[in-house]
């Protein structure tokens, strides 16, 4: 059986220990269907969560691992909270819609959903023994925080694996949530150094008490985003499309672990949207088989994730980290706000809402603007994307960006120049509208990571060419939900 696709109990003794361990901690697990539509399935449950601190390791926060949380994360919103960006900000006529990931509990980021999706099949099958195993969460920053949060409320020990060059805010959070400093495993490099993360996991896997939950290869990551994030985004679109005239043109997201972009597969199936993949032009792996370093934290690169459904991708769009770093300065400093108010006519509420956008979120928006320009979209067109995390994770990065790009200081003039280059002057260079040969090229790139380096069988690697394989993964959702229900009742 493919690891991460378990559909029955593999180790009955470990399963029983999991039941007893979680029962002792009053843990009840939510089903995927409940997280996919909490308005329908969890509204009555919300009342029992009222006194649960959304920022703590309270087991009840598992029922908040969805897109429908209100801003204070204590109630359920009828429609997932989102931004519809002003055309004065984007410079394009179409509606760019951003679902807000900082409404998720504990880590203010939607990666807690990915961590839960990866753990479900392992926990329900007994492959992961909550009383014995340490959960190892390889990450470029947010997934490991999500994993640590989930493990903490389950009463499990875990290890966060991430590059040493990630934002200090991530490490501050980990230091608060992990009592043993040795459970934070810092790998060499920054955002682009994913192989070094895999090498660390190989080392950790030598200890059979460590169970690696590699988001780049765990199909649970793909399944839960296609099943939960996809319908949530569709709900946002329908809430905006009251006239019936809007067209959902595309879903745009950075590759990352390729979990979030699975929502695009849902939107393509339900709304006919394009699926657009973002990567850094400083490390153009998918675009040009390239390599390099960049600072769009959280998007990963120099490889093709195993769970990336490449053959269903329609565009690859390059975004520079100079643009994301620069716009982060515009969105989060007084000189930037002065420029947006005085020269872009944004009101204070719109300006304040920009704090919901972290670096990868800004990259997604730039990619959406490039797509809109390339397709010459109009006012009835909608491009959807997500804000994975918010600006709170990158406050220390502002000083680094100012030192790197604005040696004479950052003022409204520099803000205007930055906005001009990053938004108004966006061209449609470094973009590929994917043909079948383009898809085959990118798909084949994954061979070197997964077959040659990570030991995936050629049969398991090649079956991913067929869309039927990805569609069949959804058959596991009712199976896993049934296992969760039995587990809760055990």
Protein Blocks (a to p, Z undefined) as FASTA:
>chain_A
ZZhiacbdfblmlmmmmmmmmmmnopacddfklmmmmmlmmmmmmmmmmmpcfkbccfkl
mmmmcfkbcfkopaccfbacdddddfklnopabdcddddfklpghjlpaklmmmmmmmmm
mmmnomacfklpccddddehlmmmmmmmmmmmnopacdddddfkbcfklmmmmmmmpmbl
klpccdehdfklmmlmmmmmmmmmmpmkbccddfklmmklmmmmmmmmmmmmmmmmmmmm
mnopaccfbacddfklommmmmmmmmmmmnopacdddddfklcfklnopacddfbehjag
hiacfklcfklpfbdcdddfklmmmmmmmmmcfklmmmmmmmnopafklmmmmmmpcfkl
mmmmmmmmmmmmmnopafkbccddddfbafklmmmmmmmmmmmmmmnopafklmmmmmmm
mmmmpccehiacddfklmmmmmmmmmmmmmmmnopafklmmmmmpmklmmmmmmmmmmmm
mmmmmmmmZZ
